[in-house]
Amino acid sequence: MLCAFCEGRTVRRKVTAPHWLRGKLYIVKNVEAEVCRECGERYYHAKTLDAIDAKLLRKHAVKERLQVEVVAL
């Protein structure tokens, strides 16, 4: 696959991805993505995103809770 931003080639990798669902931010580990070798842009298949939503909407184990600061410029 070619990157839409820099036209670099992508490679399939497992990544840690931020994911918003119903106003909550989740950090999801081991997500399959196409990652550009040149600029690092990530592409997720719709089936992967649907699978994340389905998992988060069910009862699921929480590995860790993080505190995040939100700032504005």
N, C-alpha and C positions, 0 to 999 in steps of 0.2 A: 504494500500500500504506500502511496505517496502522501507526504504531509501537505495539508492545504495551506500552511503558512510559508514554509521554506522549500517545499518540494523534495525534502530529504526522504529517504526510505525509512519505513518503520519496522520494528521488530516486536514480536509478541513477548510480553513479560508479565510477571506477577508484581503488582504495585500496591502501595497503601494509598487509598483514595478517600478524599473528603466526599461526603454524600449528604445532601439535604433532603429531609422527608418530613412533611407536615410541620414545618417551622423548626425542626431540630436538626442539628449538625451531628453526623456520625463520622467516625474515622473507621474505614473498613480495610482490613488487611487481606492480602492474598487475592487481589482482584485482577483478573486477566484484562490486559489492555494492549493496544498497539501503541508503541512509544517511538517517536521520531529519534533517529540516531543523531541528527544534526542539532535540533533545537529543544528536544525533550517534550514536545507537545504530546498529549495523551489522547487516545481515541478509545471509547468504550462501545462495545456492541450493545444494541438495544436489549438483547436477551440477557446480557450480563447485568444491565441496570435493572431490568425487571426482576431478576433473581435477587438482587440486593434489596429491592423494595419488599419482595415477598418475605425474605428472611427477617427484615426489620419489623414488619407488621405482625409476625408471629412472636411468640415468647422466644427469646434468644439469650444466650449467655453473654454477659458483659465482661470482657477481659480486663478493662481498666477504665477509670473515669478521669478526665482531664479538666482542669480549669483553664479557660481561655479568656484573654483580655480582648475587648472590642474597643477600638479607637477610631476617631474620625479626623480627617485632615481639614 
